[in-house]
Amino acid sequence: MRVTVYSKPHCLECNLVKRFLKDHGVKFEVKDCNSHPEYLEEVKGMGFLGVPVTVIDGTPIRGLKPDELKKHLNQ
């Protein structure tokens, strides 16, 4: 399973998503949109305007949605 979190350092919701994933033992890659503006372009290409966006095996999920994250993590 491949999990990527698009985030910004001082984004509370982003940090909560990362904590949720850590608490569930999920390994993930972080793409910092502050340091790399091209990552924000990737987010826009998925149809979103902001972060956090979590991509689980190619499926993007916008925001902190624990039930939706669990559903995709358990597939």
DSSP file (Angstrom, degrees, kcal/mol; ACC not computed):
  #  RESIDUE AA STRUCTURE BP1 BP2  ACC     N-H-->O    O-->H-N    N-H-->O    O-->H-N    TCO  KAPPA ALPHA  PHI   PSI    X-CA   Y-CA   Z-CA
    1    1 A M              0   0    0      0, 0.0     2,-0.5     0, 0.0    26,-0.1   0.000 360.0 360.0 360.0 135.0    0.0    0.0    0.0
    2    2 A R        -     0   0    0      2,-0.0    55,-3.1    26,-0.0     2,-0.4  -0.946 360.0-177.9-113.2 124.6    1.3    3.4   -0.9
    3    3 A V  E     +A   56   0A   0     -2,-0.5    26,-2.5    24,-0.3     2,-0.4  -0.984   2.8 179.9-126.7 129.0    0.2    6.4    1.2
    4    4 A T  E     -Ab  55  29A   0     51,-2.2    51,-3.2    -2,-0.4     2,-0.5  -0.990  11.1-158.9-128.6 136.0    1.1   10.0    0.5
    5    5 A V  E     -Ab  54  30A   0     24,-3.2    26,-2.9    -2,-0.4     2,-0.6  -0.964   5.7-155.2-117.1 118.0    0.1   13.1    2.6
    6    6 A Y  E     +Ab  53  31A   0     47,-3.1    47,-1.4    -2,-0.5     2,-0.3  -0.811  38.9 144.6 -86.8 124.1    0.2   16.5    0.9
    7    7 A S  E     - b   0  32A   0     24,-2.3    26,-3.1    -2,-0.6    27,-0.5  -0.886  47.1-124.9-150.4 177.4    0.6   19.0    3.7
    8    8 A K    >   -     0   0    0     -2,-0.3     3,-1.6    24,-0.2     7,-0.1  -0.968  34.2-115.9-129.4 148.0    2.0   22.3    5.1
    9    9 A P  T 3  S+     0   0    0      0, 0.0    -1,-0.1     0, 0.0     6,-0.0   0.827 110.2  38.4 -56.7 -40.8    4.1   22.5    8.3
   10   10 A H  T 3  S+     0   0    0      4,-0.0     2,-0.7    -3,-0.0    -3,-0.0   0.063  83.9 120.7-102.9  26.4    1.7   24.7   10.4
   11   11 A C    <>  -     0   0    0     -3,-1.6     4,-2.3     1,-0.2     5,-0.2  -0.815  47.8-161.0 -92.9 112.4   -1.5   23.1    9.2
   12   12 A L  H  > S+     0   0    0     -2,-0.7     4,-2.1     1,-0.2    -1,-0.2   0.921  92.0  49.1 -59.5 -47.2   -3.4   21.7   12.2
   13   13 A E  H  > S+     0   0    0      1,-0.2     4,-2.0     2,-0.2    -1,-0.2   0.884 110.1  52.5 -62.5 -38.1   -5.6   19.4   10.0
   14   14 A C  H  > S+     0   0    0      1,-0.2     4,-2.3     2,-0.2    -1,-0.2   0.927 109.3  49.1 -61.0 -45.7   -2.5   18.1    8.2
   15   15 A N  H  X S+     0   0    0     -4,-2.3     4,-2.2     1,-0.2    -1,-0.2   0.848 109.1  52.8 -65.1 -34.2   -0.9   17.3   11.5
   16   16 A L  H  X S+     0   0    0     -4,-2.1     4,-2.6     2,-0.2    -1,-0.2   0.887 108.0  50.7 -68.0 -38.8   -4.0   15.5   12.7
   17   17 A V  H  X S+     0   0    0     -4,-2.0     4,-2.4     2,-0.2    -2,-0.2   0.939 111.7  47.8 -62.1 -46.3   -4.1   13.4    9.5
   18   18 A K  H  X S+     0   0    0     -4,-2.3     4,-2.4     1,-0.2    -2,-0.2   0.895 112.3  49.0 -63.3 -39.7   -0.4   12.4   10.0
   19   19 A R  H  X S+     0   0    0     -4,-2.2     4,-3.0     2,-0.2    -1,-0.2   0.914 109.3  53.1 -64.7 -42.3   -1.0   11.6   13.7
   20   20 A F  H  X S+     0   0    0     -4,-2.6     4,-1.2     1,-0.2    -2,-0.2   0.932 111.0  46.3 -56.8 -47.5   -4.0    9.5   12.7
   21   21 A L  H  <>S+     0   0    0     -4,-2.4     5,-2.7     1,-0.2     3,-0.4   0.920 113.4  48.5 -64.1 -43.9   -1.9    7.5   10.2
   22   22 A K  H ><5S+     0   0    0     -4,-2.4     3,-1.9     1,-0.2    -2,-0.2   0.920 108.3  54.5 -60.9 -44.1    0.9    7.0   12.8
   23   23 A D  H 3<5S+     0   0    0     -4,-3.0    -1,-0.2     1,-0.3    -2,-0.2   0.776 109.8  48.1 -61.8 -26.1   -1.5    5.9   15.4
   24   24 A H  T 3<5S-     0   0    0     -4,-1.2    -1,-0.3    -3,-0.4    -2,-0.2   0.259 117.8-112.4 -98.3  10.4   -2.8    3.2   13.0
   25   25 A G  T < 5 +     0   0    0     -3,-1.9     2,-0.5     1,-0.2    -3,-0.2   0.769  63.5 152.9  69.7  26.6    0.7    2.1   12.1
   26   26 A V      < -     0   0    0     -5,-2.7     2,-0.4    -6,-0.1    -1,-0.2  -0.785  38.4-142.1 -94.8 126.9    0.6    3.3    8.5
   27   27 A K        +     0   0    0     -2,-0.5     2,-0.3   -26,-0.1   -24,-0.3  -0.699  32.4 169.6 -83.5 138.0    3.8    4.2    6.8
   28   28 A F        -     0   0    0     -2,-0.4     2,-0.4   -26,-0.1   -24,-0.2  -0.979  33.9-123.4-149.4 158.3    3.4    7.3    4.6
   29   29 A E  E     -b    4   0A   0    -26,-2.5   -24,-3.2    -2,-0.3     2,-0.5  -0.841  24.2-143.6-101.1 139.9    5.3    9.8    2.6
   30   30 A V  E     -b    5   0A   0     -2,-0.4     2,-0.7   -26,-0.2   -24,-0.2  -0.910   7.5-163.2-106.3 129.9    4.9   13.5    3.3
   31   31 A K  E     -b    6   0A   0    -26,-2.9   -24,-2.3    -2,-0.5     2,-0.7  -0.926  14.5-148.8-111.6 106.3    4.9   16.0    0.4
   32   32 A D  E  >  -b    7   0A   0     -2,-0.7     4,-1.8   -26,-0.2     7,-0.2  -0.644   9.0-166.7 -80.4 109.9    5.5   19.5    1.9
   33   33 A C  T  4 S+     0   0    0    -26,-3.1     7,-0.3    -2,-0.7   -25,-0.2   0.663  84.6  59.5 -73.9 -17.1    3.7   22.0   -0.3
   34   34 A N  T  4 S+     0   0    0    -27,-0.5    -1,-0.2     1,-0.1   -26,-0.1   0.936 112.3  36.7 -72.8 -48.1    5.5   24.9    1.4
   35   35 A S  T  4 S+     0   0    0      1,-0.3    -2,-0.2     2,-0.1    -1,-0.1   0.786 128.2  36.1 -74.7 -28.4    9.0   23.7    0.5
   36   36 A H    >X  -     0   0    0     -4,-1.8     3,-2.3     1,-0.1     4,-0.6  -0.797  62.6-174.6-130.8  89.3    7.9   22.4   -2.9
   37   37 A P  H 3> S+     0   0    0      0, 0.0     4,-1.3     0, 0.0     3,-0.4   0.741  82.2  71.6 -56.8 -23.0    5.2   24.5   -4.7
   38   38 A E  H 3> S+     0   0    0      1,-0.2     4,-1.5     2,-0.2     5,-0.1   0.795  90.2  60.5 -64.6 -25.7    5.1   21.9   -7.4
   39   39 A Y  H <> S+     0   0    0     -3,-2.3     4,-2.0     2,-0.2    -1,-0.2   0.870  99.8  54.3 -68.1 -35.6    3.3   19.6   -4.9
   40   40 A L  H  X S+     0   0    0     -4,-0.6     4,-2.3    -3,-0.4    -1,-0.2   0.853 104.8  54.8 -65.1 -33.1    0.5   22.1   -4.6
   41   41 A E  H  X S+     0   0    0     -4,-1.3     4,-2.1     2,-0.2    -1,-0.2   0.874 105.5  52.5 -65.6 -36.3    0.1   21.9   -8.4
   42   42 A E  H  X S+     0   0    0     -4,-1.5     4,-0.9     2,-0.2    -2,-0.2   0.911 108.5  50.7 -63.3 -41.5   -0.3   18.1   -8.0
   43   43 A V  H ><>S+     0   0    0     -4,-2.0     5,-1.9     1,-0.2     3,-0.9   0.924 110.4  48.8 -60.8 -45.7   -3.0   18.8   -5.4
   44   44 A K  H ><5S+     0   0    0     -4,-2.3     3,-1.7     1,-0.3    -1,-0.2   0.870 104.9  59.2 -62.2 -36.9   -4.7   21.2   -7.8
   45   45 A G  H 3<5S+     0   0    0     -4,-2.1    -1,-0.3     1,-0.3    -2,-0.2   0.739 101.1  55.5 -64.4 -22.7   -4.4   18.6  -10.6
   46   46 A M  T <<5S-     0   0    0     -4,-0.9    -1,-0.3    -3,-0.9    -2,-0.2   0.490 127.3-101.3 -85.7  -4.4   -6.5   16.2   -8.4
   47   47 A G  T < 5S+     0   0    0     -3,-1.7     2,-0.3     1,-0.3    -3,-0.2   0.601  84.5 118.2  97.0  13.3   -9.2   18.9   -8.2
   48   48 A F      < -     0   0    0     -5,-1.9    -1,-0.3     1,-0.1    -2,-0.2  -0.811  50.1-157.2-113.8 154.9   -8.5   20.3   -4.7
   49   49 A L  S    S+     0   0    0     -2,-0.3     2,-0.3    -3,-0.1    -5,-0.1   0.590  72.3  14.8-103.7 -14.4   -7.4   23.8   -3.7
   50   50 A G  S    S-     0   0    0     -7,-0.1    13,-0.1     2,-0.1   -44,-0.1  -0.867  79.2 -52.7-150.5-178.4   -5.7   23.1   -0.4
   51   51 A V  S    S+     0   0    0     -2,-0.3   -44,-0.1    11,-0.1   -37,-0.1  -0.734  78.6  59.7-112.2 160.4   -4.2   20.6    2.0
   52   52 A P        +     0   0    0      0, 0.0    11,-2.8     0, 0.0     2,-0.4   0.401  57.2 162.3 -84.5 149.5   -4.3   18.1    3.6
   53   53 A V  E     -AC   6  62A   0    -47,-1.4   -47,-3.1     9,-0.2     2,-0.5  -0.991  19.3-161.7-129.5 125.1   -4.8   15.6    0.8
   54   54 A T  E     -AC   5  61A   0      7,-2.8     7,-2.5    -2,-0.4     2,-0.6  -0.923   2.6-159.4-107.4 128.6   -4.1   11.9    1.5
   55   55 A V  E     -AC   4  60A   0    -51,-3.2   -51,-2.2    -2,-0.5     2,-0.6  -0.939   7.0-172.9-111.5 117.9   -3.6    9.6   -1.4
   56   56 A I  E >  S-AC   3  59A   0      3,-2.4     3,-2.1    -2,-0.6   -53,-0.2  -0.934  74.8 -30.0-113.5 111.4   -4.0    5.9   -0.7
   57   57 A D  T 3  S-     0   0    0    -55,-3.1    -1,-0.2    -2,-0.6   -54,-0.1   0.876 129.2 -43.2  46.7  44.7   -3.1    3.7   -3.6
   58   58 A G  T 3  S+     0   0    0    -56,-0.3    -1,-0.3     1,-0.2   -55,-0.1   0.327 113.7 116.2  90.7  -7.1   -4.1    6.4   -6.1
   59   59 A T  E <   -C   56   0A   0     -3,-2.1    -3,-2.4    13,-0.0     2,-0.3  -0.858  55.9-146.1 -98.8 114.9   -7.3    7.5   -4.3
   60   60 A P  E     -C   55   0A   0      0, 0.0     2,-0.4     0, 0.0    -5,-0.2  -0.596  13.1-170.4 -82.8 139.9   -7.2   11.1   -3.1
   61   61 A I  E     -C   54   0A   0     -7,-2.5    -7,-2.8    -2,-0.3     2,-0.4  -0.990  13.0-145.6-129.3 120.7   -9.0   12.0    0.1
   62   62 A R  E     -C   53   0A   0     -2,-0.4    -9,-0.2    -9,-0.2   -11,-0.1  -0.725  57.8 -11.2 -90.7 130.5   -9.3   15.7    1.1
   63   63 A G  S    S-     0   0    0    -11,-2.8     2,-0.9    -2,-0.4    -9,-0.2  -0.215 104.1 -39.2  85.9-172.4   -9.2   16.7    4.7
   64   64 A L        +     0   0    0    -11,-0.1    -1,-0.1     1,-0.0    -2,-0.1  -0.822  66.1 153.9 -95.9 100.4   -9.4   14.8    7.9
   65   65 A K     >  -     0   0    0     -2,-0.9     4,-2.8     1,-0.1     3,-0.3  -0.744  17.1-178.1-129.1  81.5  -12.0   12.1    7.3
   66   66 A P  H  > S+     0   0    0      0, 0.0     4,-2.9     0, 0.0     5,-0.2   0.854  81.3  50.5 -52.5 -43.3  -11.1    9.2    9.6
   67   67 A D  H  > S+     0   0    0      1,-0.2     4,-2.2     2,-0.2     5,-0.1   0.917 113.8  44.5 -64.3 -42.1  -13.9    6.8    8.4
   68   68 A E  H  > S+     0   0    0     -3,-0.3     4,-2.1     2,-0.2    -1,-0.2   0.900 113.3  51.0 -69.0 -40.0  -13.0    7.3    4.8
   69   69 A L  H  X S+     0   0    0     -4,-2.8     4,-2.3     2,-0.2    -2,-0.2   0.945 111.4  48.1 -60.5 -48.1   -9.3    6.9    5.6
   70   70 A K  H  X S+     0   0    0     -4,-2.9     4,-2.0    -5,-0.2    -2,-0.2   0.916 108.7  54.7 -58.1 -44.3  -10.0    3.7    7.5
   71   71 A K  H  < S+     0   0    0     -4,-2.2     4,-0.3     1,-0.2    -1,-0.2   0.924 113.4  40.5 -57.6 -46.9  -12.1    2.3    4.6
   72   72 A H  H >< S+     0   0    0     -4,-2.1     3,-0.6     1,-0.2    -1,-0.2   0.811 112.8  54.8 -74.9 -28.9   -9.3    2.8    2.0
   73   73 A L  H 3< S+     0   0    0     -4,-2.3    -1,-0.2     1,-0.2    -2,-0.2   0.810 106.6  52.4 -72.0 -28.7   -6.6    1.6    4.4
   74   74 A N  T 3<        0   0    0     -4,-2.0    -1,-0.2     1,-0.2    -2,-0.2   0.489 360.0 360.0 -86.6  -3.1   -8.5   -1.7    5.0
   75   75 A Q    <         0   0    0     -3,-0.6    -1,-0.2    -4,-0.3    -2,-0.1   0.480 360.0 360.0 -78.7 360.0   -8.9   -2.5    1.3
